[in-house]
């Protein structure tokens, strides 16, 4: 192949790019204005060019032939065999680093076709199958892929309706998979499916991040989680948010492994688990005092209150935790003051997140003094009482919080009744009119919302009209903006 042949060829047949060489300054005469040499490699040819009067030389890489998209050819054959929908946009994705088929409505055979096509692929690093239904056979095709393909490092399986049977199939090859990140959030693994997944990942030597949030993990799951954390020596982040890990036994098992058996885990995320008891707070106190490696602890959006002194004792002796996020918990001002007073030098803590936690002027002053004495410490506060109220949508904030606390407990969706259903019932009965604060609180007494008495009062204050009555019609309008799919069921 001559120099002229290269540039006369259709540019679609080759991939060109330059690499500057700053070390050859001797190529500076007219005789150097021609190709110096060709070097053939497996993926093409490097053409070394001498340039004229320019200090930097260049390398031009060309391919001897068109890139062969073998994966798409395999895919096309399977599509034809099973008479499937031909997703032609996959042609370019098979030769890029990311293949994204999220929410494409792929069938079991569609999944099979894509997985088979990827078996020998050496381009795709990230695979996103989220929001496609993965039944047991489909999970088997994914398992086969990750056992054969060692190039794929990132796998997203969000909202794929994977249950324990699907988890069982996936687990058959997870131990030898080369995945660095695995996202299985918003599925229905349950404790049984969790066991399959974590048992397989115990000996995995590559996984760095694991997301198991929104998976209906119930009481008793802590043993499998703690065993996994205690054995796996690669994991850096685990997300267990939006589950039901809210009891002392499960939390104690998990924290014990973090404290004494694991040296790699840096980030532990445990949002939205309904954690509320002082016994659980004491477990986190031990985490502060004993863990030597954990850097980030996120327990925001739980129901922790009256725990300031307990957390303070742990924070005062914190060894490694640098970022504590306890936002969106119903903390009293006394809780916050006790935690702030516990931050003394030397302290591992660098960031304390108190977003959407009520803060008064006394606490604001304490925060200011603390940050003046320790400039490296960041305290993030996003909500104040009587100070910066105009900057925050408190109506939405309190409705979201009470909605969560009201629907998280029932295990059956058909039994979930919260403040929105109560307001819809009022509308149906023609009673959606402004009411006194006492009547509003009395109306909600029947709801099983633990620990929200103060929040209900604060919510009511955000909707008081000029007559100091609670505008429940406005409250319902705001609620429906946040949760438009809420319906009043017949049995309500």
Secondary structure by P-SEA (a helix, b strand, c coil): ccaaaaaacccccbbbbbbbbccccccccccccccccccccccbbbbbbbbccccbbbbbbbbcccccaaaaaaaaaaaaaacccccccccccccccccccccccccaaaaaaaaaaacccccccbbbbccccccaaaaaaaaaaaaccccccbbbbccccccaaaaaaaacccccccccbbbbccccccaaaaaaaaaaacccccccbbbbccccccccaaaaaaaaaaccccccbbbbcccccccaaaaaaaaaaaacccccccbbbbcccccccaaaaaaaaaaacccccccbbbbcccccccaaaaaaaaaaacccccbbbbccccccaaaaaaaaaaccccccccbbbbccccccaaaaaaaaaaaaacccbbbbbcccccccccccaaaaaaaaaaaaaaccccccccccccaaaaaaaaaaacccccccaaaaaaaaccccccccaaaaaaaaaaacccccccaaaaaaaaaaaacccccccccc
